[in-house]
Amino acid sequence: MNSDISISRLKQFPPLMWIMLFGSFITRGSFYMVWPFLAVILYKKFALSATEVGSVLSLAAVISVFVSFVGSTLSDKLGRKPMMYATGVLYIISFSLLAIADTIVMFTIVITLCSIATSLWRPLASALIGDIIPEKATRELAMQSLYFAVNVGCAVGPMLGVWLGLTGEQSSFFITVYAFAFLLVLLTWGFKHQDKKHAKVDIDNPDSTPSTETPETKTGFKQTFSVLVQDKLLQCLILANILCFFIYGQMDSSLVQYLTRAGANNLLELVSSMIFTNAIVIITCQFLLLKLLASRPILVRIRFGLVLLICSQIWFAFNPLTFFAGWLGAVVIMSLAEAILFPTMSVHVDRIAPTNLRGAYFGATAFYDLGYALAPIGGGLLLDMFDGRTLFLVCTAIAVVVFLLYLIMDKLKRPAFITEQLATEQTAKTA
């Protein structure tokens, strides 16, 4: 990959890309003001056990995975714009309802709607970047920048939430509603500008990249599913990242529950500090790591990140409950791994996806969230049956399995028609 992170390359971002970056910042910031404390709200409001809280969150995540895959695949046929608008409206409705839910049944339904909206938005945003930025190195920088913007929001959100006293206030979910309403207004302008730009380019160059409003493929869902079934590399990738996301999902659910039930001192400050540390490490180190690892193949970068992830889980397993700084130290190592793994995973999918199936391939990454889906209930069961150390030792073993899967991934063969299409696309871009 070209490691150039210059002003000239940033200037190649279209206005719609800058809107996506700003929108990711404000929506993630508002989201993380309140969402990390959802498990605390459920525990205090309904006195649920760790397994019961995990079951509610896991049910929501499992349903959202399959809805997200179908929705992202449909975006190849219907276009990104209508799907993103629909997802934004779903965000607004679901978080409005979450702010007023008063029964466990209503909480379960609304949390599911929130999870569906979140799972839909991520692959749609990644696929849209591929649509509007044709040059590979600039597109990779755009994906890294999107992840960076998300983590700036994650850094600001929790600390601002604590400062404003929102950590236990259910009504604070309205903040996310306002943020997404504002983003939809910005997207309306951005899409109009993008479509006008393509309308002008199309007059001068009939072979130009299609508008975001008009999908470039008529591939049906059945044909798309058939392609995904045949692609063994993609299947191995999905399995590995489901396991990886299971590990990262523990920080959002089981780790918070473990610290809550174990009576950790200054719980809200510790949880907020860990989330802030996670985000600030990524903000300060992401592009440095990108530059240092730019000459390495994508799979090598991911394997290095997995080594760091394994180390972090061992640290979590043996850190004393009262050692505040120790928890933050483990988060630092885990965050360095995340800064390498998560954006590189998106770049990896972008590299292996045929252009006319980009939405489907990024939609398939929604299955990663099965790891998040299983994390609350799996972690809750381990906490109820054993203890926190056992939980993180299990996560260590899972991280080793993920590392082994990435060792064999580049040896897996793909359907000939996909490799031929990718080769043709690469030749056309370099011609």
Secondary structure, DSSP 4 states (H G I P E B T S, - for coil): ------HHHHTTS-HHHHHHHHHHHHHHHHHHHHGGGHHHHHHHHH---HHHHHHHHHHHHHHHHHHHHHHHHHHHHH-HHHHHHHHHHHHHHHHHHHTT--SHHHHHHHHHHHHHHHHHHHHHHHHHHHHH--SHHHHHHHHHHHHHHHHHHHHHHHHHHHHTT-TT-GGGGHHHHHHHHHHHHHHHHHHHHHHHHHHHHHHH-TTSPPPSSS-S----HHHHHHHHHH-HHHHHHHHHHHHHHHHHHHHHTHHHHHHHHTT-TTHHHHHHHHHHHHHHHHHHHHHHHHHHHTTS-HHHHHHHHHHHHHHHHHHHHHS-TT-HHHHHHHHHHHHHHHHHHHHHHHHHHHHHS-GGGHHHHHHHGGGGHHHHHHHHHHHHHHHHHS-HHHHHHHHHHHHHHHHHHHHHHTT----HHHHHHHHHHHHHHH-
